[in-house]
Amino acid sequence: MRALLGLLLLLPGCALPGFVGEALGLGREPLPPLAEADTTLPAPPDGTPALRLQWAGGQALAVLVEQHGERRMWRSAGGLVVATEGARITATAGLREWIAGSRLDGADPLEEPLELAARPATLRRQLDLMRADRAPQGMRFGLSLTCRLGAARREAVLLVSEQCRGGGAAFTNRYWADPATGGIWRSEQWVGEAGMLRLEVVTPPSS
């Protein structure tokens, strides 16, 4: 994970602490109800895998810049970088507060979302957070979270809910999955001070 953080810091647009987050207009306001796909952010014409990102006050299209199996790194033109493993966000850069590292105690229940409908699961997770200016006083390492995951059918989708609490934080991540295949194509995930970041697959990556 330290190698991943180093790569995030080397990407263009991530070497100016504080500037990128202000330019993107990231804030703490609660997000409005989830909207349908915004066609003002169309898929790349060359078929490059891409995600649509939304947060309080803005949105961006992020394209895949690196992939190692299920581990992927996405970057927007404005400098917002998101690392994912499967459907889960594991690191960020370009926000007011970054996720510098993420560790799971055991297998990730998100790997089998269909099973969560019948058997809810508990997950223990640790996050390392740091401010965009990388000041030592803004670093929080080893934020320990206990998360409970379950899933239920909601019309044409399987909605996975992940309720997490610990270290003074409490939030609920949500994941939209295909009820037939379990493929997750949309999510809302907590990313620190910026609150919830929404991801929606525009062009899927190859497996």
C-alpha positions, -999 to 999 in steps of 0.1 A, spaced: 0 0 0 29 23 6 40 18 -30 5 27 -41 6 59 -21 40 68 -36 26 63 -71 -4 85 -63 20 113 -51 40 111 -83 10 115 -107 6 149 -123 -18 171 -104 -11 154 -70 21 173 -63 4 205 -53 -10 199 -18 -43 218 -12 -46 233 -47 -64 204 -63 -90 200 -36 -99 237 -37 -101 237 -75 -125 207 -74 -147 225 -49 -150 195 -26 -171 203 5 -188 187 35 -224 193 24 -247 162 23 -252 148 -12 -286 152 -28 -306 120 -38 -287 99 -63 -294 110 -98 -293 91 -131 -262 91 -153 -252 126 -164 -248 125 -201 -226 157 -200 -198 133 -190 -199 108 -219 -178 77 -222 -144 82 -238 -149 77 -276 -119 52 -278 -135 28 -253 -110 35 -225 -124 22 -192 -139 51 -172 -158 60 -140 -181 89 -134 -173 105 -101 -197 128 -81 -193 146 -48 -209 175 -30 -204 204 -54 -189 187 -85 -184 158 -108 -157 144 -131 -149 116 -155 -119 95 -144 -102 71 -168 -82 40 -161 -44 47 -159 -31 15 -144 -44 -20 -137 -31 -51 -119 -58 -77 -118 -87 -62 -97 -64 -33 -85 -70 -3 -106 -61 34 -106 -83 61 -121 -75 97 -128 -97 127 -138 -85 156 -159 -87 178 -128 -63 157 -108 -86 136 -87 -71 101 -84 -90 71 -70 -75 36 -65 -99 7 -63 -97 -30 -56 -128 -46 -71 -156 -22 -62 -139 -8 -31 -120 25 -29 -86 18 -14 -68 52 -18 -75 87 -30 -56 119 -39 -68 153 -49 -93 157 -21 -90 179 10 -82 147 30 -67 116 12 -71 80 19 -34 70 21 -40 33 28 -66 7 34 -63 -27 50 -89 -55 55 -89 -81 82 -98 -111 61 -116 -115 28 -138 -87 15 -175 -97 15 -180 -74 -15 -163 -101 -36 -195 -121 -33 -224 -96 -31 -251 -122 -39 -242 -141 -8 -249 -111 14 -286 -113 7 -288 -146 26 -258 -142 49 -249 -107 62 -212 -103 71 -190 -83 94 -157 -68 82 -129 -51 101 -110 -25 82 -83 1 89 -78 34 71 -48 57 70 -59 93 63 -38 124 56 -45 161 48 -37 173 13 -8 194 27 7 163 42 13 180 75 20 155 104 -8 170 126 -33 162 98 -24 125 96 -46 98 111 -32 63 108 -49 31 117 -85 44 119 -101 11 130 -136 4 116 -161 -23 122 -185 -27 92 -217 -47 88 -227 -57 53 -261 -69 40 -280 -69 7 -316 -68 -4 -334 -67 -37 -347 -33 -47 -367 -36 -79 -341 -43 -107 -310 -41 -85 -294 -57 -55 -285 -30 -30 -256 -37 -7 -254 -16 25 -222 -14 45 -226 3 79 -192 13 94 -183 28 128 -151 34 147 -125 60 156 -151 87 158 -165 80 123 -199 66 114 -211 62 78 -230 39 54 -215 29 21 -239 16 -6 -233 -5 -37 -256 -12 -66 -252 -47 -80 -267 -68 -108 -290 -93 -91 -281 -120 -116 -243 -117 -118 -234 -97 -87 -214 -72 -107 -213 -38 -89 -217 -9 -113 -224 20 -89 -215 29 -54 -214 57 -27 -183 54 -5 -170 75 24 -136 91 17 -129 112 48 -137 149 52 -152 152 17 -179 128 28 -194 104 2 -178 99 -32 -200 83 -59 -186 60 -85 -205 48 -116 -191 26 -143 -192 44 -177 -170 20 -196 -162 -13 -178 -126 -24 -175 -115 -58 -187 -113 -84 -160 
